[in-house]
Amino acid sequence: MSAVREGLPEGRYGRSADERADRKLKIVGSVLGVALLALIGWFGYDYITGQRISAELIKFGVTADDRVQVHLEVRKDRDAKGSCTVRALAEDGGEVGHKDVRFDRAADRIDEVVTVRTTARATSAQLLGCTSE
C-alpha cells in the first residue's frame, strides 16, 4: 500500500500569501488614489477661491450727461495689486463708458469713488470684474 498524501482543501484554511499581497496592494493603491484626488481638489479649490482682489459696486450716480460716479469697495490681500473694470450703460443697455481702475495701495480694504466718462447720458453702472497681477 502506498501512502497518498492529500492536500488541504483550497480556501478553507485562510488566504494564501499571494492573496494577502494582492489585498495589501489594493488597499495601498486605493489610499494613494484618494490622496491624489484630494490633492487635485485642494489645488482646484485654491485656484478658484484664491482670487486676491474682489470688489463690490456700492452705488453709482449720474452727475452729468458725460460722466457717472461709481463708489467701489475693494477687498484684497495687503500686498496685492490689480485692477477692476467698470462700465456705464445707456438706457438701451449699450455701453457708453468704460474704465479700468488700478488698486496698488498697501491696504486690505479700499473705498473709492471713481468717475467714468461717458459718450452719452448713462442710466446705470456695472462692475465687470477684477484681476490681480
Buried (B, 14 or more C-beta within 10 A) or exposed (E): EEEEEEEEEEEEEEEEEEEEEEEEEEEEEEEEEEEEEEEEEEEEEEEEEEBBBEBEBEEBEBEEEBBBBBBBEBBBEEEBBBBBBBBBBBEEEEEBBBBEBEBEEEEEEBEBEBEBBBBBBBBEBBBEEBEBE
